[in-house]
Amino acid sequence: MRYRFIDTEKAYYPIKWLCGVMQFSRSGYYAWSQRCASKRQRQDMVLLAHIRSVFESSHYSYGRPRMVEELKAKGFAVGHTRIGRLMRENGLQAVRRRKQRYNRQNTMTPSLSYAPNMLDQDFGADTTNQKWSADISYIPTLEGWVYLAVVMDLYSRRIVGWCMSDRMKYNLAFNALNMAITLRNPRSGLIHHSDRGSQYCAIQYQMKLKEYGIIPSMSGKGNCYEGLPHWV
């Protein structure tokens, strides 16, 4: 295994150097080795997973300022210094792209605003396909982080759609939603609740909800737990 090679060679070379050569993060190696990390290090590992998630979903375009803004919208109390350090240590540098020029016949696609919180802490449902809750989680494995997007029916507490990948792809959440719609074929008026993550604000995702008459609902700014049931 890749992490096992680092574990074998650490007696001869510094872990920081080995992780750099193998292009792995030190936090990922420590999670694999199950070492007793400090509280701060454990928090950094969890935070780094979210940073990678946001970074990949932004197509590697988010730098430190945008990353801090996105994480705060998800409910994390973070600062520029800490986020900058984690991104720098793990080689997460924004890819700068040239701005596209538009002629008179082309228009930019408008960005979608956040949806209001339709649940308002009411997790109950009278029947199936009345309220869904969507979220993205991460699972540490021996080979690194695995990302899991799920859609849950709040009436039965069953997972009705899911998608798993070793990378936070832009369509991870969309594939989970598409699976839920295919399996359940919900009627118009279903409430779909999520956080304010960029995956759920994406035009492709919102248009899919609109196509099936599903009402979007999102947690309030700065509260990543509002409206989300404790199903894990």
C-alpha positions in Angstrom: 0.0 0.0 0.0 1.1 3.6 -0.6 0.9 4.7 3.0 2.6 1.5 4.1 5.7 2.5 2.0 5.9 5.7 4.0 5.5 3.8 7.2 8.4 1.5 6.2 10.7 4.2 5.1 10.1 6.7 7.9 13.0 5.2 9.9 15.4 6.5 7.2 13.7 9.6 5.9 11.5 12.4 7.5 7.8 11.8 7.1 7.3 15.3 5.8 9.8 14.6 3.0 8.3 11.2 2.2 4.8 12.7 2.0 6.1 15.4 -0.3 7.7 13.0 -2.7 4.7 10.7 -2.7 2.4 13.8 -3.0 0.4 12.8 0.0 -0.7 15.0 3.0 0.8 14.3 6.4 -2.7 14.5 7.9 -3.8 11.6 5.7 -0.8 9.5 6.7 -1.5 10.1 10.4 -5.1 9.2 9.9 -4.0 5.9 8.3 -1.5 5.1 10.9 -4.0 5.8 13.7 -1.5 7.7 15.7 -2.6 9.7 18.7 -2.8 13.1 17.3 -3.5 16.2 19.3 -7.0 17.8 19.3 -5.7 20.5 17.0 -4.3 18.0 14.6 -7.6 16.0 14.6 -9.5 19.2 13.9 -7.1 20.0 11.1 -7.6 16.6 9.5 -11.4 17.0 9.5 -11.1 20.6 8.2 -8.7 19.5 5.5 -11.3 17.0 4.2 -13.8 19.8 3.8 -11.2 22.0 2.2 -10.4 19.3 -0.4 -14.1 18.8 -1.0 -14.7 22.5 -1.7 -11.5 22.8 -3.7 -12.3 20.0 -6.1 -16.0 21.0 -6.5 -14.7 24.5 -7.4 -12.6 22.9 -10.2 -9.5 24.0 -8.3 -10.3 27.7 -8.7 -10.8 28.7 -5.0 -7.9 30.4 -3.3 -7.7 31.2 0.5 -10.3 34.1 0.5 -13.0 32.2 -1.4 -12.3 29.0 0.6 -12.8 30.8 3.9 -16.0 32.3 2.7 -17.3 28.9 1.5 -16.4 27.2 4.8 -18.0 29.9 6.9 -21.2 29.5 4.9 -21.1 25.8 5.8 -20.9 26.8 9.5 -17.2 26.5 10.3 -15.5 29.1 12.4 -12.3 29.4 10.5 -9.7 32.1 9.8 -7.5 33.1 6.9 -4.3 32.1 8.6 -5.4 28.5 9.4 -6.9 27.9 6.0 -3.9 29.3 4.2 -1.6 27.1 6.2 -3.6 23.9 5.5 -3.9 24.7 1.8 -0.2 25.6 1.5 1.0 22.5 3.4 -1.1 20.2 1.2 -0.3 21.9 -2.2 -3.8 23.2 -2.8 -3.1 26.2 -5.0 -5.8 27.8 -7.0 -5.6 27.5 -10.8 -6.0 30.9 -12.4 -8.0 30.9 -15.6 -8.4 33.7 -18.1 -11.7 35.4 -18.0 -13.9 34.6 -21.0 -15.0 37.4 -23.2 -18.6 37.6 -24.3 -20.0 39.3 -27.4 -23.4 40.7 -27.7 -24.9 37.4 -28.6 -23.6 35.7 -25.5 -24.7 36.2 -21.9 -23.3 34.9 -18.7 -25.4 32.3 -16.8 -26.8 34.0 -13.7 -25.8 32.6 -10.4 -28.5 31.0 -8.2 -29.3 32.5 -4.8 -29.7 30.5 -1.6 -33.0 28.9 -0.9 -34.9 29.7 2.3 -35.1 27.1 5.1 -38.4 25.4 4.5 -37.9 22.8 7.3 -37.3 25.2 10.2 -36.2 22.3 12.5 -39.3 20.2 11.7 -37.8 16.8 10.8 -41.1 15.0 10.9 -43.0 13.8 7.8 -46.5 12.3 7.3 -45.6 10.1 4.3 -42.7 9.1 2.1 -41.3 11.5 -0.5 -42.6 14.5 1.4 -39.2 15.7 2.8 -35.7 14.7 1.7 -32.4 15.7 3.3 -29.1 15.7 1.4 -25.6 15.8 2.6 -22.0 15.0 1.8 -19.8 13.1 4.2 -16.3 11.8 4.2 -14.9 8.4 5.4 -11.2 7.8 6.3 -9.9 4.6 4.8 -6.5 2.9 4.6 -6.1 4.4 1.1 -7.2 7.9 2.0 -10.5 9.8 2.1 -13.7 8.5 0.5 -16.5 11.0 -0.2 -20.2 9.9 0.2 -23.2 11.9 -1.0 -26.6 10.8 0.2 -30.2 11.7 0.0 -32.4 10.6 2.9 -36.2 10.3 3.2 -37.2 12.0 6.5 -40.3 9.8 6.9 -38.6 6.4 6.7 -35.1 7.6 7.5 -33.9 5.5 4.6 -31.2 6.5 2.2 -32.9 6.7 -1.2 -30.0 8.0 -3.2 -26.2 7.8 -2.8 -22.9 8.2 -4.7 -19.4 7.4 -3.5 -16.0 8.4 -4.9 -12.4 8.8 -3.8 -12.5 12.4 -5.2 -15.0 15.2 -4.6 -16.2 15.5 -8.2 -18.6 18.3 -9.1 -21.4 15.8 -9.9 -21.1 13.7 -6.8 -24.2 15.2 -5.1 -26.0 15.4 -8.5 -25.6 11.6 -9.1 -27.1 10.9 -5.6 -30.1 13.1 -6.4 -30.6 11.5 -9.8 -30.6 8.1 -8.2 -33.1 9.1 -5.6 -35.4 10.5 -8.3 -35.1 7.4 -10.4 -35.9 5.1 -7.6 -38.7 7.0 -5.9 -40.2 9.1 -8.8 -41.5 11.7 -6.3 -44.5 13.9 -6.9 -44.3 17.7 -7.3 -44.1 19.5 -3.9 -41.4 17.4 -2.3 -39.1 19.5 0.0 -35.4 18.9 -0.6 -33.2 20.3 2.2 -29.4 20.7 2.2 -26.7 23.1 3.4 -25.4 26.0 1.3 -22.6 24.0 -0.3 -21.6 24.9 -3.9 -22.7 21.4 -5.1 -26.3 22.1 -4.1 -26.3 25.7 -5.4 -25.1 24.5 -8.8 -27.3 25.4 -11.7 -27.4 21.8 -12.9 -28.6 20.6 -9.4 -31.2 23.3 -9.0 -32.5 22.8 -12.5 -33.0 19.1 -11.8 -35.1 20.0 -8.7 -37.1 22.4 -10.7 -37.7 19.8 -13.5 -39.5 17.5 -11.0 -41.3 20.2 -9.1 -39.1 19.7 -6.0 -38.9 22.6 -3.6 -35.3 23.5 -2.5 -34.6 24.3 1.1 -31.2 25.3 2.7 -29.8 25.7 6.2 -29.2 29.2 7.4 -25.8 30.9 6.9 -23.2 29.9 9.4 -25.2 26.9 10.7 -24.2 23.6 9.1 -26.4 21.6 11.4 -29.7 23.6 11.1 -32.3 21.5 9.5 -30.2 18.3 9.3 -31.4 15.3 11.3 -28.9 13.2 13.3 -29.0 10.2 11.1 -25.4 9.2 11.1 
